[in-house]
């Protein structure tokens, strides 16, 4: 009994650590003297390097097969596209807006489950979907009112949510065949390759960054990528999704709050109105679907 209580406490602690750690992701992008996608690239690359040291040290227990690697590799491509659009969005919009819009991903996962997998949805789901869409329109409407065109950063963050949703769906398949470490290793390898290709296409420099920025790259890999996702994976193994899903919604809330003192970002009336609608809407959707909001961002 004591063991179960101890494990439960550790799982809740891990979940709390994950929420706090992942809330700092956007700040690493802002702090680095590099384009957002480059920060995401090196965050992936350093994480892949650190995980490679672990994997090759325990290579006897890791057997490669097509069935084992296909879903993690595809998930890596999607999460890298998510990171590419999301980190690019930070150059044009606020951290709060970018995270809130990216967190619409559970909506797309739920819709795909409803349309393709014929999963029945309750009234709470449709109410949650409506509230989330209304909140999204409030954010878009704010930029449309203040500018001749919708903010480019908001659009990028919105598109990132589609890739984020795909990552969720592929992760469910990929984790059936791999351990947490193996899965993250394959994802980061695939993600590093994809982001490198995108950087070369865009002509973004891969070298020449100052020591401070390189340290930020390493910090983002160790802190936001490695610790955040490993803590979440541990919690997922000991807590039901019905607890994890709504609790992870605290991530964008905390990020928005932290952005006030750390980045000096203002809290607008539109954000104050939209954030509760989006968060409560996603909560209702997660309460219906249970497992759709396990984070990557």
Secondary structure as the mmCIF struct_conf table of DSSP 4:
data_model
#
loop_
_struct_conf.conf_type_id
_struct_conf.id
_struct_conf.beg_label_comp_id
_struct_conf.beg_label_asym_id
_struct_conf.beg_label_seq_id
_struct_conf.end_label_comp_id
_struct_conf.end_label_asym_id
_struct_conf.end_label_seq_id
HELX_RH_AL_P HELX_RH_AL_P1 UNK A 2 UNK A 22
TURN_TY1_P TURN_TY1_P1 UNK A 23 UNK A 24
HELX_RH_AL_P HELX_RH_AL_P2 UNK A 25 UNK A 31
BEND BEND1 UNK A 32 UNK A 34
HELX_RH_AL_P HELX_RH_AL_P3 UNK A 36 UNK A 57
TURN_TY1_P TURN_TY1_P2 UNK A 58 UNK A 58
HELX_RH_3T_P HELX_RH_3T_P1 UNK A 59 UNK A 61
HELX_RH_AL_P HELX_RH_AL_P4 UNK A 66 UNK A 89
TURN_TY1_P TURN_TY1_P3 UNK A 90 UNK A 92
BEND BEND2 UNK A 93 UNK A 93
HELX_RH_AL_P HELX_RH_AL_P5 UNK A 95 UNK A 102
TURN_TY1_P TURN_TY1_P4 UNK A 103 UNK A 104
HELX_RH_AL_P HELX_RH_AL_P6 UNK A 105 UNK A 115
TURN_TY1_P TURN_TY1_P5 UNK A 116 UNK A 116
BEND BEND3 UNK A 117 UNK A 117
HELX_RH_AL_P HELX_RH_AL_P7 UNK A 123 UNK A 146
BEND BEND4 UNK A 147 UNK A 149
HELX_RH_AL_P HELX_RH_AL_P8 UNK A 152 UNK A 174
TURN_TY1_P TURN_TY1_P6 UNK A 175 UNK A 177
BEND BEND5 UNK A 178 UNK A 178
HELX_RH_AL_P HELX_RH_AL_P9 UNK A 180 UNK A 202
TURN_TY1_P TURN_TY1_P7 UNK A 203 UNK A 203
BEND BEND6 UNK A 206 UNK A 207
HELX_RH_AL_P HELX_RH_AL_P10 UNK A 211 UNK A 219
HELX_RH_PI_P HELX_RH_PI_P1 UNK A 220 UNK A 227
HELX_RH_AL_P HELX_RH_AL_P11 UNK A 228 UNK A 236
TURN_TY1_P TURN_TY1_P8 UNK A 237 UNK A 238
BEND BEND7 UNK A 239 UNK A 239
HELX_RH_AL_P HELX_RH_AL_P12 UNK A 241 UNK A 248
TURN_TY1_P TURN_TY1_P9 UNK A 249 UNK A 249
HELX_RH_AL_P HELX_RH_AL_P13 UNK A 250 UNK A 263
HELX_RH_AL_P HELX_RH_AL_P14 UNK A 269 UNK A 289
BEND BEND8 UNK A 290 UNK A 291
TURN_TY1_P TURN_TY1_P10 UNK A 292 UNK A 293
#
